Amino acid sequence: MAKLTIYQKPTCTTCRTVYTTLKESGVDFESVDYYIDPIPKTKLKELLKKMGISARELLRTKDPIYQELNLAEKDLSDDDLIDLMVKHPDLIQRPIVEKGSKAILARPAERIKEIL
């Protein structure tokens, strides 16, 4: 069975909800706090591919850093956006849950059922 990994920020309410759901389901999983253990660019690209979304779709548009960098007005490539997400983890929507060849943005938290 494929290992399940949750990429999260432990202080995030949705992340805590998903984490608790995984614990209660008895599933063996690994938790990655990507503020302590940053997601490398290659891994972020892989997760985007598994989720079937663009880098722009993974951006937290309400985060102050998004506003500061004027990302709404900039036409940046996925590669450029991924570089920014690696540099500024606050730009990444969370939690991301990965299992084998599939990954989801578990937002809202109920989406976790799609991968369990």
KOLBA-365137 format. One record per atom (N, C-alpha, C): x negated, y, z; residue number from 1. Coordinates in steps of 0.2 Angstrom, whole numbers. Layout:
! KOLBA-365137
+-------+-------+-------+------+
!    px !    py !    pz ! dose !
+-------+-------+-------+------+
!     X !     Y !     Z !  NUM !
...
+-------+-------+-------+------+
//
This chain:
! KOLBA-365137
+-------+-------+-------+------+
!    px !    py !    pz ! dose !
+-------+-------+-------+------+
!    -4 !    -6 !     0 !    1 !
!     0 !     0 !     0 !    1 !
!    -4 !     6 !     0 !    1 !
!    -3 !    11 !    -4 !    2 !
!    -6 !    17 !    -5 !    2 !
!    -6 !    21 !     2 !    2 !
!   -12 !    24 !     4 !    3 !
!   -13 !    28 !    10 !    3 !
!    -9 !    35 !     9 !    3 !
!    -6 !    37 !    14 !    4 !
!    -2 !    44 !    13 !    4 !
!    -6 !    49 !    17 !    4 !
!    -7 !    55 !    14 !    5 !
!   -11 !    60 !    17 !    5 !
!    -6 !    67 !    17 !    5 !
!    -6 !    70 !    22 !    6 !
!    -3 !    76 !    22 !    6 !
!    -8 !    82 !    23 !    6 !
!    -8 !    87 !    19 !    7 !
!   -12 !    93 !    19 !    7 !
!    -8 !    98 !    22 !    7 !
!   -10 !   101 !    27 !    8 !
!    -6 !   105 !    31 !    8 !
!    -9 !   111 !    35 !    8 !
!    -5 !   115 !    38 !    9 !
!    -8 !   120 !    43 !    9 !
!    -4 !   118 !    49 !    9 !
!    -7 !   115 !    55 !   10 !
!    -3 !   113 !    61 !   10 !
!     2 !   118 !    64 !   10 !
!     1 !   125 !    63 !   11 !
!     5 !   130 !    66 !   11 !
!    11 !   131 !    62 !   11 !
!    11 !   128 !    56 !   12 !
!    17 !   130 !    51 !   12 !
!    23 !   125 !    53 !   12 !
!    29 !   128 !    54 !   13 !
!    35 !   125 !    56 !   13 !
!    37 !   119 !    52 !   13 !
!    37 !   120 !    45 !   14 !
!    38 !   115 !    40 !   14 !
!    33 !   109 !    41 !   14 !
!    27 !   111 !    41 !   15 !
!    22 !   106 !    42 !   15 !
!    23 !   101 !    48 !   15 !
!    24 !   105 !    54 !   16 !
!    26 !   101 !    60 !   16 !
!    32 !    96 !    59 !   16 !
!    37 !    99 !    56 !   17 !
!    43 !    94 !    55 !   17 !
!    41 !    88 !    51 !   17 !
!    37 !    89 !    45 !   18 !
!    35 !    84 !    41 !   18 !
!    31 !    79 !    45 !   18 !
!    26 !    82 !    49 !   19 !
!    21 !    78 !    53 !   19 !
!    25 !    73 !    57 !   19 !
!    30 !    76 !    61 !   20 !
!    34 !    72 !    66 !   20 !
!    38 !    67 !    62 !   20 !
!    41 !    69 !    56 !   21 !
!    45 !    64 !    52 !   21 !
!    40 !    58 !    51 !   21 !
!    34 !    59 !    49 !   22 !
!    29 !    54 !    47 !   22 !
!    28 !    50 !    53 !   22 !
!    26 !    53 !    59 !   23 !
!    25 !    49 !    65 !   23 !
!    31 !    45 !    67 !   23 !
!    37 !    47 !    67 !   24 !
!    43 !    44 !    69 !   24 !
!    44 !    38 !    64 !   24 !
!    42 !    39 !    58 !   25 !
!    44 !    33 !    53 !   25 !
!    39 !    27 !    53 !   25 !
!    33 !    28 !    57 !   26 !
!    29 !    23 !    58 !   26 !
!    24 !    22 !    53 !   26 !
!    24 !    26 !    48 !   27 !
!    19 !    26 !    42 !   27 !
!    12 !    28 !    44 !   27 !
!     7 !    24 !    42 !   28 !
!     0 !    26 !    43 !   28 !
!    -2 !    31 !    38 !   28 !
!    -4 !    37 !    41 !   29 !
!    -6 !    43 !    37 !   29 !
!   -12 !    46 !    40 !   29 !
!   -15 !    50 !    35 !   30 !
!   -20 !    54 !    37 !   30 !
!   -18 !    62 !    37 !   30 !
!   -20 !    66 !    42 !   31 !
!   -18 !    73 !    42 !   31 !
!   -24 !    77 !    40 !   31 !
!   -24 !    82 !    36 !   32 !
!   -29 !    86 !    34 !   32 !
!   -27 !    93 !    35 !   32 !
!   -30 !    97 !    40 !   33 !
!   -29 !   104 !    41 !   33 !
!   -34 !   107 !    36 !   33 !
!   -31 !   110 !    31 !   34 !
!   -35 !   113 !    26 !   34 !
!   -38 !   119 !    28 !   34 !
!   -37 !   122 !    34 !   35 !
!   -40 !   128 !    36 !   35 !
!   -47 !   126 !    39 !   35 !
!   -47 !   120 !    42 !   36 !
!   -53 !   117 !    45 !   36 !
!   -57 !   113 !    40 !   36 !
!   -54 !   109 !    36 !   37 !
!   -57 !   105 !    31 !   37 !
!   -54 !   107 !    24 !   37 !
!   -57 !   112 !    21 !   38 !
!   -54 !   115 !    15 !   38 !
!   -53 !   110 !     9 !   38 !
!   -48 !   111 !     5 !   39 !
!   -47 !   106 !    -1 !   39 !
!   -51 !   109 !    -6 !   39 !
!   -56 !   104 !    -8 !   40 !
!   -60 !   106 !   -14 !   40 !
!   -56 !   107 !   -20 !   40 !
!   -59 !   111 !   -25 !   41 !
!   -56 !   113 !   -31 !   41 !
!   -54 !   107 !   -35 !   41 !
!   -58 !   102 !   -35 !   42 !
!   -57 !    96 !   -39 !   42 !
!   -50 !    92 !   -36 !   42 !
!   -50 !    92 !   -30 !   43 !
!   -44 !    89 !   -26 !   43 !
!   -38 !    93 !   -27 !   43 !
!   -39 !   100 !   -27 !   44 !
!   -33 !   104 !   -28 !   44 !
!   -30 !   103 !   -35 !   44 !
!   -34 !   102 !   -40 !   45 !
!   -32 !   101 !   -47 !   45 !
!   -29 !    94 !   -47 !   45 !
!   -32 !    89 !   -44 !   46 !
!   -29 !    83 !   -44 !   46 !
!   -22 !    83 !   -41 !   46 !
!   -21 !    86 !   -35 !   47 !
!   -14 !    87 !   -32 !   47 !
!    -9 !    90 !   -36 !   47 !
!   -11 !    96 !   -40 !   48 !
!    -7 !    99 !   -44 !   48 !
!    -4 !    95 !   -50 !   48 !
!    -9 !    91 !   -53 !   49 !
!    -7 !    86 !   -58 !   49 !
!    -2 !    81 !   -55 !   49 !
!    -4 !    78 !   -49 !   50 !
!     1 !    73 !   -47 !   50 !
!     8 !    76 !   -45 !   50 !
!     8 !    82 !   -43 !   51 !
!    14 !    86 !   -42 !   51 !
!    18 !    88 !   -48 !   51 !
!    14 !    88 !   -54 !   52 !
!    17 !    90 !   -60 !   52 !
!    19 !    98 !   -60 !   52 !
!    15 !   102 !   -56 !   53 !
!    17 !   109 !   -56 !   53 !
!    10 !   113 !   -58 !   53 !
!    11 !   119 !   -60 !   54 !
!     6 !   124 !   -61 !   54 !
!     3 !   127 !   -55 !   54 !
!    -3 !   129 !   -55 !   55 !
!    -6 !   133 !   -49 !   55 !
!    -2 !   138 !   -47 !   55 !
!     1 !   142 !   -52 !   56 !
!     6 !   148 !   -50 !   56 !
!    12 !   146 !   -46 !   56 !
!    14 !   140 !   -47 !   57 !
!    20 !   137 !   -43 !   57 !
!    18 !   135 !   -36 !   57 !
!    12 !   134 !   -35 !   58 !
!    10 !   132 !   -28 !   58 !
!     8 !   138 !   -24 !   58 !
!     8 !   144 !   -27 !   59 !
!     6 !   150 !   -23 !   59 !
!    12 !   152 !   -18 !   59 !
!     9 !   155 !   -12 !   60 !
!    14 !   157 !    -7 !   60 !
!    15 !   165 !    -9 !   60 !
!    20 !   167 !   -12 !   61 !
!    21 !   173 !   -15 !   61 !
!    22 !   178 !    -9 !   61 !
!    25 !   176 !    -4 !   62 !
!    26 !   181 !     2 !   62 !
!    21 !   182 !     7 !   62 !
!    15 !   179 !     5 !   63 !
!     9 !   179 !    10 !   63 !
!     6 !   186 !     8 !   63 !
!     4 !   190 !    14 !   64 !
!     0 !   196 !    13 !   64 !
!    -6 !   196 !     8 !   64 !
!    -9 !   191 !     8 !   65 !
!   -15 !   190 !     3 !   65 !
!   -13 !   190 !    -4 !   65 !
!    -7 !   187 !    -5 !   66 !
!    -4 !   187 !   -12 !   66 !
!    -3 !   195 !   -14 !   66 !
!     0 !   198 !   -10 !   67 !
!     1 !   206 !   -11 !   67 !
!    -5 !   209 !   -12 !   67 !
!   -10 !   208 !    -7 !   68 !
!   -16 !   212 !    -7 !   68 !
!   -20 !   211 !   -14 !   68 !
!   -20 !   205 !   -17 !   69 !
!   -23 !   203 !   -23 !   69 !
!   -19 !   205 !   -29 !   69 !
!   -13 !   208 !   -28 !   70 !
!    -9 !   210 !   -34 !   70 !
!    -8 !   204 !   -39 !   70 !
!    -7 !   198 !   -36 !   71 !
!    -6 !   192 !   -40 !   71 !
!     0 !   192 !   -45 !   71 !
!     5 !   195 !   -43 !   72 !
!    11 !   196 !   -47 !   72 !
!    10 !   199 !   -53 !   72 !
!     5 !   204 !   -53 !   73 !
!     4 !   208 !   -59 !   73 !
!    -2 !   205 !   -63 !   73 !
!    -5 !   200 !   -61 !   74 !
!   -11 !   198 !   -65 !   74 !
!    -9 !   191 !   -68 !   74 !
!   -12 !   191 !   -75 !   75 !
!   -10 !   185 !   -79 !   75 !
!   -17 !   181 !   -78 !   75 !
!   -17 !   177 !   -73 !   76 !
!   -23 !   172 !   -72 !   76 !
!   -22 !   165 !   -74 !   76 !
!   -27 !   162 !   -76 !   77 !
!   -27 !   155 !   -78 !   77 !
!   -26 !   151 !   -72 !   77 !
!   -24 !   144 !   -73 !   78 !
!   -23 !   140 !   -67 !   78 !
!   -30 !   139 !   -64 !   78 !
!   -35 !   139 !   -68 !   79 !
!   -42 !   138 !   -65 !   79 !
!   -44 !   144 !   -60 !   79 !
!   -42 !   150 !   -62 !   80 !
!   -43 !   156 !   -58 !   80 !
!   -39 !   156 !   -52 !   80 !
!   -33 !   154 !   -53 !   81 !
!   -28 !   154 !   -47 !   81 !
!   -31 !   148 !   -42 !   81 !
!   -33 !   143 !   -44 !   82 !
!   -36 !   137 !   -40 !   82 !
!   -42 !   140 !   -36 !   82 !
!   -46 !   144 !   -40 !   83 !
!   -52 !   147 !   -36 !   83 !
!   -50 !   151 !   -31 !   83 !
!   -45 !   155 !   -32 !   84 !
!   -42 !   160 !   -27 !   84 !
!   -39 !   156 !   -21 !   84 !
!   -36 !   150 !   -22 !   85 !
!   -33 !   146 !   -17 !   85 !
!   -38 !   143 !   -13 !   85 !
!   -44 !   141 !   -16 !   86 !
!   -49 !   138 !   -12 !   86 !
!   -52 !   143 !    -7 !   86 !
!   -53 !   149 !   -10 !   87 !
!   -56 !   155 !    -6 !   87 !
!   -51 !   157 !    -1 !   87 !
!   -45 !   157 !    -2 !   88 !
!   -39 !   160 !     2 !   88 !
!   -34 !   154 !     3 !   88 !
!   -35 !   150 !     8 !   89 !
!   -30 !   144 !     9 !   89 !
!   -23 !   147 !    11 !   89 !
!   -22 !   153 !    13 !   90 !
!   -16 !   155 !    15 !   90 !
!   -11 !   156 !     8 !   90 !
!   -15 !   156 !     2 !   91 !
!   -11 !   156 !    -4 !   91 !
!    -7 !   149 !    -6 !   91 !
!    -9 !   144 !    -2 !   92 !
!    -7 !   137 !    -4 !   92 !
!     0 !   136 !     0 !   92 !
!     5 !   134 !    -4 !   93 !
!    11 !   132 !    -1 !   93 !
!    10 !   126 !     3 !   93 !
!    14 !   124 !     8 !   94 !
!    12 !   118 !    12 !   94 !
!    19 !   116 !    15 !   94 !
!    19 !   109 !    17 !   95 !
!    13 !   104 !    17 !   95 !
!    14 !   101 !    10 !   95 !
!     8 !    98 !     8 !   96 !
!     7 !    94 !     2 !   96 !
!     7 !    87 !     5 !   96 !
!    10 !    82 !     2 !   97 !
!    10 !    75 !     4 !   97 !
!     8 !    71 !    -2 !   97 !
!     3 !    67 !    -1 !   98 !
!     0 !    63 !    -7 !   98 !
!     0 !    56 !    -5 !   98 !
!     3 !    52 !   -10 !   99 !
!     3 !    45 !    -9 !   99 !
!     1 !    42 !   -16 !   99 !
!    -5 !    39 !   -16 !  100 !
!    -7 !    35 !   -22 !  100 !
!    -7 !    40 !   -28 !  100 !
!    -3 !    39 !   -33 !  101 !
!    -3 !    43 !   -39 !  101 !
!     2 !    49 !   -39 !  101 !
!     5 !    49 !   -33 !  102 !
!    11 !    54 !   -33 !  102 !
!     9 !    59 !   -27 !  102 !
!    11 !    65 !   -28 !  103 !
!    11 !    70 !   -23 !  103 !
!    17 !    75 !   -23 !  103 !
!    19 !    78 !   -17 !  104 !
!    25 !    82 !   -17 !  104 !
!    23 !    88 !   -13 !  104 !
!    26 !    94 !   -14 !  105 !
!    26 !    99 !   -10 !  105 !
!    32 !    98 !    -5 !  105 !
!    31 !    96 !     1 !  106 !
!    37 !    94 !     6 !  106 !
!    40 !   100 !     8 !  106 !
!    43 !   104 !     4 !  107 !
!    46 !   111 !     6 !  107 !
!    53 !   111 !     2 !  107 !
!    59 !   110 !     5 !  108 !
!    60 !   109 !    12 !  108 !
!    57 !   103 !    15 !  108 !
!    57 !   102 !    21 !  109 !
!    54 !    96 !    25 !  109 !
!    58 !    90 !    22 !  109 !
!    64 !    90 !    21 !  110 !
!    68 !    84 !    19 !  110 !
!    65 !    81 !    13 !  110 !
!    61 !    84 !     9 !  111 !
!    58 !    81 !     3 !  111 !
!    54 !    76 !     4 !  111 !
!    51 !    75 !    11 !  112 !
!    47 !    70 !    12 !  112 !
!    50 !    63 !    11 !  112 !
!    56 !    62 !    11 !  113 !
!    60 !    56 !     9 !  113 !
!    58 !    54 !     2 !  113 !
!    57 !    58 !    -2 !  114 !
!    55 !    56 !    -9 !  114 !
!    49 !    52 !   -10 !  114 !
!    44 !    53 !    -5 !  115 !
!    38 !    49 !    -6 !  115 !
!    37 !    43 !    -1 !  115 !
!    42 !    43 !     4 !  116 !
!    42 !    38 !     9 !  116 !
!    45 !    32 !     6 !  116 !
+-------+-------+-------+------+
//
